[in-house]
């Protein structure tokens, strides 16, 4: 009976996937297959058509769907579960490796360029950045700034820049060059209507040592990023946790029992965390990159070029967690550390063999 039930469920999923593939081949967005949701709206008026604006405008989008508000994950639950597990190939059930001993403990000092952790959050009482009015953006920015103003100096000591105040001043270009502020040129986000009312309601909190920045009203309401030179990922996480705990105590963030912390792009839902280390692997970079990607895959990690997603420039490797859902931040960090131990260990081994 259990086998028949599972086989029936598998058959339905296989049929759905074939239908999605057929729709994409016809030049249609995969989510348009959900005809039952065609006229459905979220509590804030979000529709499926609105959510897939970017995907329809840019057919090569990997997923091409952005949630319009927290209710999208409830009202369109089947769509977003499909976005994660069937369209993106997102792993919600990867083996948890955090409790296993690392294969080889090695020092990263010689190979790690920098470590950074970014966490995304959205406020529960607002539409997401792709579905807000100008007044809502301004009100939300004030609310977030008020919370930032209460950060204790021993946790974060920085300056808040409201884009509407600085965009025509020299400081804007200085911060933009350092990527401490964001612009309004990302084509996926432009197509998804993220930059309406620009630059109102946008801002950045920048730590005095520039080892912390918090973006307000970019892809998500909040993007908190801590970074430092070297590979001490746990130290970075310690700093970020204090900041995040404080902000979450002041702001009501959007969460869901199944999806976890809710983000505009469903692949970031769950922990909302991307933890990455930039590595130089001089011997391995000249070999088979597929071998390195397989090591990362087995450890629930992603391997990318130094410029992140879609980058294939491997002078510097960007190694980060692939799992954000059904995992804790601590478990994801343990998997990153384990995977990097293996990569650095292999680099040392191959380099010694060449001598």
Order of alpha helices (4+ residues) and beta strands (2+ residues): alpha-alpha-alpha-alpha-alpha-beta-alpha-beta-alpha-alpha-alpha-beta-beta-beta-alpha-beta-beta-beta-alpha-beta-beta-alpha
